[in-house]
């Protein structure tokens, strides 16, 4: 009987990254999330500067 090989966390993360990079729809989802986060941060900074 073979002993099962346990992958490290970093190996799992790298495999997940590679599978996401192969899928165009997933890339688009990630990009849209980044854009939304960026827009929210810009709005927050504008509000903070207006208050100051």
Backbone as JSON Lines, residues from 0, in Angstrom:
{"i":0,"aa":"X","n":[0.83,-1.18,0.0],"ca":[0.0,0.0,0.0],"c":[0.89,1.25,0.0]}
{"i":1,"aa":"X","n":[0.57,2.18,-0.87],"ca":[1.37,3.4,-0.97],"c":[0.93,4.4,0.09]}
{"i":2,"aa":"X","n":[1.92,5.1,0.6],"ca":[1.62,6.18,1.53],"c":[1.19,7.4,0.73]}
{"i":3,"aa":"X","n":[0.11,8.03,1.13],"ca":[-0.37,9.2,0.39],"c":[0.56,10.38,0.62]}
{"i":4,"aa":"X","n":[0.76,11.13,-0.44],"ca":[1.64,12.29,-0.39],"c":[0.82,13.52,-0.04]}
{"i":5,"aa":"X","n":[1.18,14.18,1.04],"ca":[0.47,15.4,1.43],"c":[1.19,16.6,0.85]}
{"i":6,"aa":"X","n":[0.44,17.42,0.16],"ca":[1.02,18.6,-0.45],"c":[1.09,19.72,0.57]}
{"i":7,"aa":"X","n":[2.11,20.54,0.44],"ca":[2.23,21.68,1.33],"c":[1.24,22.76,0.92]}
{"i":8,"aa":"X","n":[1.02,23.69,1.81],"ca":[0.11,24.8,1.52],"c":[0.57,25.56,0.29]}
{"i":9,"aa":"X","n":[1.85,25.83,0.18],"ca":[2.39,26.57,-0.97],"c":[2.17,25.82,-2.28]}
{"i":10,"aa":"X","n":[2.31,24.51,-2.24],"ca":[2.06,23.72,-3.45],"c":[0.6,23.83,-3.88]}
{"i":11,"aa":"X","n":[-0.3,23.77,-2.9],"ca":[-1.72,23.89,-3.21],"c":[-2.06,25.27,-3.77]}
{"i":12,"aa":"X","n":[-1.47,26.3,-3.18],"ca":[-1.7,27.67,-3.66],"c":[-1.2,27.81,-5.09]}
{"i":13,"aa":"X","n":[-0.02,27.3,-5.37],"ca":[0.54,27.4,-6.72],"c":[-0.32,26.64,-7.74]}
{"i":14,"aa":"X","n":[-0.81,25.47,-7.38],"ca":[-1.68,24.72,-8.28],"c":[-2.97,25.49,-8.55]}
{"i":15,"aa":"X","n":[-3.51,26.11,-7.5],"ca":[-4.73,26.89,-7.66],"c":[-4.5,28.09,-8.57]}
{"i":16,"aa":"X","n":[-3.38,28.77,-8.4],"ca":[-3.04,29.91,-9.26],"c":[-2.95,29.47,-10.71]}
{"i":17,"aa":"X","n":[-2.28,28.36,-10.95],"ca":[-2.11,27.88,-12.32],"c":[-3.45,27.52,-12.96]}
{"i":18,"aa":"X","n":[-4.33,26.89,-12.19],"ca":[-5.64,26.53,-12.75],"c":[-6.47,27.77,-13.03]}
{"i":19,"aa":"X","n":[-6.36,28.79,-12.17],"ca":[-7.09,30.04,-12.41],"c":[-6.55,30.77,-13.63]}
{"i":20,"aa":"X","n":[-5.25,30.74,-13.81],"ca":[-4.65,31.45,-14.94],"c":[-5.01,30.81,-16.28]}
{"i":21,"aa":"X","n":[-5.36,29.54,-16.27],"ca":[-5.75,28.86,-17.5],"c":[-7.19,29.18,-17.91]}
{"i":22,"aa":"X","n":[-7.98,29.66,-16.96],"ca":[-9.41,29.88,-17.2],"c":[-9.68,31.38,-17.41]}
{"i":23,"aa":"X","n":[-10.07,31.76,-18.62],"ca":[-10.29,33.17,-18.96],"c":[-11.4,33.8,-18.13]}
{"i":24,"aa":"X","n":[-12.48,33.05,-17.89],"ca":[-13.59,33.59,-17.1],"c":[-13.14,33.91,-15.68]}
{"i":25,"aa":"X","n":[-12.32,33.06,-15.12],"ca":[-11.83,33.3,-13.76],"c":[-10.92,34.53,-13.72]}
{"i":26,"aa":"X","n":[-10.12,34.71,-14.75],"ca":[-9.25,35.88,-14.83],"c":[-10.1,37.14,-14.86]}
{"i":27,"aa":"X","n":[-11.18,37.12,-15.64],"ca":[-12.07,38.28,-15.73],"c":[-12.73,38.57,-14.39]}
{"i":28,"aa":"X","n":[-13.13,37.53,-13.67],"ca":[-13.72,37.72,-12.34],"c":[-12.73,38.39,-11.4]}
{"i":29,"aa":"X","n":[-11.51,37.89,-11.41],"ca":[-10.48,38.45,-10.54],"c":[-10.21,39.9,-10.89]}
{"i":30,"aa":"X","n":[-10.12,40.2,-12.18],"ca":[-9.87,41.58,-12.61],"c":[-11.01,42.5,-12.18]}
{"i":31,"aa":"X","n":[-12.24,42.04,-12.3],"ca":[-13.37,42.89,-11.91],"c":[-13.36,43.14,-10.41]}
{"i":32,"aa":"X","n":[-12.99,42.14,-9.62],"ca":[-12.91,42.33,-8.18],"c":[-11.83,43.34,-7.83]}
{"i":33,"aa":"X","n":[-10.7,43.27,-8.52],"ca":[-9.6,44.21,-8.27],"c":[-10.03,45.62,-8.63]}
{"i":34,"aa":"X","n":[-10.72,45.77,-9.77],"ca":[-11.19,47.09,-10.19],"c":[-12.19,47.67,-9.19]}
{"i":35,"aa":"X","n":[-13.12,46.86,-8.7],"ca":[-14.09,47.33,-7.71],"c":[-13.38,47.78,-6.44]}
{"i":36,"aa":"X","n":[-12.42,47.0,-5.99],"ca":[-11.68,47.35,-4.78],"c":[-10.91,48.65,-4.98]}
{"i":37,"aa":"X","n":[-10.32,48.8,-6.16],"ca":[-9.57,50.01,-6.49],"c":[-10.49,51.23,-6.48]}
{"i":38,"aa":"X","n":[-11.67,51.09,-7.1],"ca":[-12.64,52.18,-7.13],"c":[-13.09,52.57,-5.74]}
{"i":39,"aa":"X","n":[-13.35,51.57,-4.88],"ca":[-13.77,51.86,-3.51],"c":[-12.68,52.6,-2.74]}
{"i":40,"aa":"X","n":[-11.43,52.2,-2.95],"ca":[-10.33,52.87,-2.26],"c":[-10.18,54.31,-2.73]}
{"i":41,"aa":"X","n":[-10.37,54.55,-4.03],"ca":[-10.3,55.91,-4.54],"c":[-11.38,56.79,-3.93]}
{"i":42,"aa":"X","n":[-12.6,56.27,-3.85],"ca":[-13.7,57.02,-3.25],"c":[-13.42,57.31,-1.78]}
{"i":43,"aa":"X","n":[-12.9,56.33,-1.08],"ca":[-12.58,56.5,0.34],"c":[-11.54,57.59,0.52]}
{"i":44,"aa":"X","n":[-10.5,57.58,-0.32],"ca":[-9.45,58.59,-0.22],"c":[-9.99,59.98,-0.53]}
{"i":45,"aa":"X","n":[-10.89,60.08,-1.52],"ca":[-11.5,61.36,-1.84],"c":[-12.3,61.9,-0.67]}
{"i":46,"aa":"X","n":[-13.04,61.03,0.0],"ca":[-13.82,61.44,1.16],"c":[-12.92,61.9,2.3]}
{"i":47,"aa":"X","n":[-11.84,61.17,2.5],"ca":[-10.92,61.52,3.59],"c":[-10.25,62.86,3.34]}
{"i":48,"aa":"X","n":[-9.89,63.15,2.08],"ca":[-9.26,64.43,1.78],"c":[-10.27,65.57,1.85]}
{"i":49,"aa":"X","n":[-11.54,65.31,1.51],"ca":[-12.57,66.34,1.58],"c":[-12.86,66.7,3.02]}
{"i":50,"aa":"X","n":[-12.81,65.72,3.91],"ca":[-13.08,65.95,5.33],"c":[-11.93,66.72,5.98]}
{"i":51,"aa":"X","n":[-10.71,66.44,5.54],"ca":[-9.53,67.05,6.17],"c":[-9.4,68.52,5.87]}
